[in-house]
């Protein structure tokens, strides 16, 4: 039985009260996806997760992404494409002028009106070179309906810059800390607050930082409790996880 027939039967059963609303919801949240041959779009993910499927653009052709975009727009689904370059944006915008692009975050998106969470997510970066990763996290959070405050360049090389922001730290519901080099900022921040801290190591640094491995290990060995760590340069993952905590 295909998904169309299944849904029609489900609706008939619900209308005749053969099944409960709860059972219908359980059935629907696992359905369905669109098979494009090269991709299977999970356009019911928003029902299961509260936010639609996000497209990672690297490794996909412009033509493949355009086909995916066409299906998403037809279904009025989430349009949030990460790791997208300016050439791809120009290619897609020529046919879809409503698309927006954040060059630092490398995200193509359409921002829909969503209920806004009044609780604040604070994003801190150790240096200005970490800002592109922070922007990926910030835009993810904002599109998911969160209030975000960003404070950049408050690393441990000038700890007084961080201490000046204690009021922002104390008001935040969730904190994302983004740092390269040795990645010490996450441990310091976690020692100053009872809020959950999401640490993001970045590939910023000289040779022995091993493109983010050094800060990753520092953050995973953090002596301050209350820290979780996402992958290197994964601002999207940090923003998504912070949104789940925040709601």
Residue pairs with C-beta under 8 A, 6 or more apart in sequence:
1 9
3 31
3 32
6 27
6 31
7 28
7 31
10 19
10 24
10 27
10 28
13 19
13 24
14 21
14 24
28 44
28 47
29 44
29 47
29 48
30 44
30 48
31 44
32 43
32 44
33 40
33 41
33 42
33 43
33 44
34 40
34 41
34 43
34 71
36 67
36 68
36 71
38 64
39 64
39 68
41 53
41 68
41 71
41 72
41 77
42 53
43 52
43 53
43 71
43 72
43 75
43 77
45 51
45 52
45 53
46 52
46 77
46 78
50 247
51 78
51 144
51 240
51 243
52 72
52 77
52 78
52 80
53 77
53 78
54 78
54 80
54 81
54 82
54 236
54 240
55 65
55 68
55 80
55 81
55 82
56 81
56 82
56 83
57 65
57 81
57 82
57 83
57 84
57 85
57 88
57 108
58 83
62 87
62 88
62 91
62 92
65 81
65 88
65 92
66 91
66 92
66 95
69 79
69 81
69 92
69 96
71 77
72 78
72 79
73 79
73 96
78 112
79 99
79 108
79 109
79 110
80 107
80 108
80 109
80 110
80 140
80 143
81 88
81 107
81 108
81 109
82 106
82 107
82 136
82 236
83 106
84 101
84 106
84 107
84 108
85 106
86 101
86 103
88 108
89 99
89 101
89 108
92 99
92 108
93 99
93 101
98 110
99 108
99 109
99 110
100 108
100 109
100 110
100 111
101 107
101 108
101 109
102 109
102 135
102 139
104 131
104 132
104 135
105 132
105 135
105 136
105 138
105 139
105 235
106 132
106 136
107 136
107 139
107 140
109 139
109 143
111 142
111 143
112 143
114 143
114 144
114 145
115 145
116 145
116 146
116 147
117 145
117 146
117 147
117 243
117 246
117 247
118 147
119 146
119 147
119 173
119 174
119 246
120 147
120 148
120 149
120 171
120 172
120 173
121 141
121 146
121 147
121 148
121 149
121 172
121 173
121 174
121 175
121 176
121 239
121 242
121 243
121 246
122 148
122 149
122 150
122 151
122 168
122 169
122 171
122 172
122 174
122 175
122 176
123 134
123 137
123 138
123 141
123 148
123 149
123 150
123 151
123 175
123 176
123 178
124 151
124 152
124 154
124 162
124 165
124 175
124 176
124 177
124 178
124 185
124 189
125 131
125 133
125 134
125 150
125 151
125 152
125 153
125 154
125 155
125 177
125 178
125 179
126 153
126 154
126 155
126 156
126 177
126 178
126 179
126 180
126 181
126 183
126 185
127 153
127 155
127 179
127 180
127 181
127 204
128 152
128 153
129 180
129 202
129 204
130 152
130 178
130 179
130 180
130 202
130 204
131 152
132 235
133 178
133 200
133 202
133 233
133 234
133 235
134 150
134 152
134 176
134 178
134 235
135 235
136 235
136 236
136 239
137 176
137 178
137 200
137 235
137 236
137 238
137 239
137 242
138 148
138 150
138 235
138 239
139 239
140 235
140 236
140 239
140 240
140 243
141 148
141 239
141 242
141 243
141 246
142 148
144 239
144 240
144 243
145 243
146 242
146 243
146 246
149 168
149 172
151 165
151 168
153 161
154 161
154 162
154 164
154 165
154 185
155 161
155 162
155 179
155 181
155 185
156 162
156 184
156 185
156 188
159 188
162 185
162 188
162 189
166 192
169 175
169 189
169 192
169 193
169 195
170 193
172 193
172 195
173 195
173 245
173 246
174 195
174 196
174 198
174 242
174 245
174 246
175 189
175 193
175 195
175 196
175 197
175 198
176 197
176 198
176 199
176 200
176 238
176 239
176 242
177 185
177 186
177 189
177 190
177 197
177 198
177 199
177 200
178 199
178 200
178 202
178 235
178 238
179 185
179 186
179 199
179 200
179 201
179 202
179 215
179 219
180 201
180 202
180 203
180 204
180 205
180 209
180 212
180 215
181 204
181 205
181 209
181 214
181 215
182 205
182 209
182 214
182 215
182 218
183 199
183 201
183 214
183 215
183 216
183 217
183 218
183 219
184 218
186 197
186 199
186 218
186 219
186 222
186 224
186 227
186 229
187 218
187 219
187 222
187 223
187 224
187 227
188 224
189 197
189 224
190 197
190 222
190 224
190 225
190 226
190 227
191 224
193 226
194 226
195 226
196 226
196 228
196 245
197 224
197 226
197 227
197 228
198 227
198 228
198 229
198 230
198 238
198 241
198 242
199 219
199 222
199 227
199 228
199 229
199 230
200 229
200 230
200 233
200 234
200 235
200 237
200 238
201 212
201 213
201 215
201 216
201 218
201 219
201 229
201 232
201 233
202 212
202 215
202 232
202 233
203 209
203 211
203 212
203 232
203 233
204 212
205 211
205 212
205 214
205 215
208 214
209 215
211 232
212 232
212 233
213 232
215 232
216 229
216 231
216 232
219 227
219 229
220 229
222 229
228 241
230 237
230 238
230 241
231 237
